[in-house]
Amino acid sequence: MTTYAVLLPGDEATWESASEEQRAAMYARHGEFARLLGERGHQVTGGAELTHSRNAKVVRASGVTDGPYAETVEQLTGFYLVETDDLDDLLEVVRVLAGTDGAIEVRATVDNNGGAA
């Protein structure tokens, strides 16, 4: 089995200004994603929603600074780790999270021997 990181970018300002109904709809999409993963034999092994990037600490050789690493609209807002033998099906399920205009990045993780996990 291979482990994939499902990386969730997002516009943090849009999320902060979202209504309770809009937030509930997004959480419902995540619930649907989890349900489909289970039904299709994929296994979530980890993941988390991340705090706002303004709370991040960026560590460089010259020191530590506050705030996001990059000045962009979209930041990494969360991730899932999913084990599966069927990448094509996983990509179909991830489309639930992408909605109609989003983009989700899916990457295989690397095991300790340098290959895909």
C-alpha positions in Angstrom: 0.0 0.0 0.0 1.1 3.5 -0.7 0.5 6.5 1.6 -0.6 9.7 -0.1 -0.7 13.2 1.3 -3.9 15.1 0.3 -3.0 18.7 0.6 -5.8 21.2 1.1 -5.0 24.8 0.0 -7.5 27.6 0.7 -8.1 31.3 1.0 -8.1 31.9 4.7 -9.9 35.3 4.3 -12.8 33.6 2.6 -13.0 31.0 5.4 -12.9 33.6 8.1 -15.8 35.6 6.5 -17.8 32.4 5.7 -21.3 32.1 7.2 -22.1 29.2 9.5 -24.1 27.7 6.6 -21.1 27.9 4.3 -18.8 26.4 6.9 -21.3 23.6 7.5 -21.4 22.8 3.8 -17.6 22.6 3.7 -17.5 20.3 6.7 -20.3 18.2 5.0 -18.0 17.8 2.0 -15.3 16.5 4.3 -17.8 14.0 5.8 -18.7 12.8 2.3 -15.0 12.4 1.5 -14.4 10.3 4.6 -17.5 8.2 3.9 -16.5 7.5 0.3 -12.9 6.7 1.3 -14.2 4.1 3.8 -16.6 2.6 1.3 -14.0 2.2 -1.4 -11.3 0.6 0.8 -9.0 3.6 1.3 -7.7 4.2 4.9 -7.1 7.6 6.5 -4.1 7.3 8.7 -3.7 11.0 9.7 -4.5 14.5 9.0 -5.5 17.8 10.5 -7.0 21.2 9.9 -4.3 23.8 10.4 -4.5 27.1 12.2 -4.4 30.4 10.3 -1.0 31.1 8.6 -0.7 34.3 10.6 0.0 32.1 13.6 2.8 30.3 11.7 6.5 30.6 12.6 9.0 30.6 9.8 12.4 29.3 10.7 15.4 30.3 8.6 19.2 30.1 9.3 19.0 33.9 10.2 16.2 33.4 12.7 12.5 33.0 13.3 9.8 35.2 12.0 6.0 35.3 12.4 3.5 34.8 9.6 3.2 32.7 6.5 6.2 31.5 4.6 4.8 33.0 1.3 2.7 36.1 0.7 -0.1 34.4 -1.3 -3.9 34.3 -1.2 -3.9 30.5 -0.7 -2.2 28.8 2.1 -2.1 25.2 3.2 -5.2 24.9 5.4 -5.1 21.2 6.2 -4.1 17.7 5.0 -5.1 14.0 5.1 -2.8 11.0 4.9 -4.5 8.2 3.0 -3.2 4.6 2.4 -4.4 3.0 -0.7 -3.6 0.6 -3.5 -5.8 2.5 -6.0 -4.5 6.0 -6.8 -7.0 6.5 -9.6 -10.0 5.8 -7.3 -8.5 8.0 -4.6 -8.2 10.9 -7.1 -11.9 10.4 -8.0 -12.9 10.7 -4.3 -10.7 13.8 -3.8 -12.8 15.5 -6.4 -15.5 15.8 -3.7 -13.2 18.1 -1.8 -12.2 20.1 -4.9 -15.9 21.1 -5.5 -16.5 23.0 -8.7 -13.5 25.3 -8.8 -11.0 24.1 -6.3 -7.7 22.3 -6.7 -6.3 19.7 -4.3 -2.8 18.4 -4.5 -2.2 14.6 -4.0 1.4 13.4 -3.5 2.9 10.0 -2.5 4.9 10.1 0.7 8.5 8.8 0.7 9.4 5.8 2.9 12.7 5.6 4.8 14.3 3.8 1.9 13.8 6.7 -0.5 10.9 5.2 -2.5 7.2 5.8 -2.4 5.7 4.7 0.9 
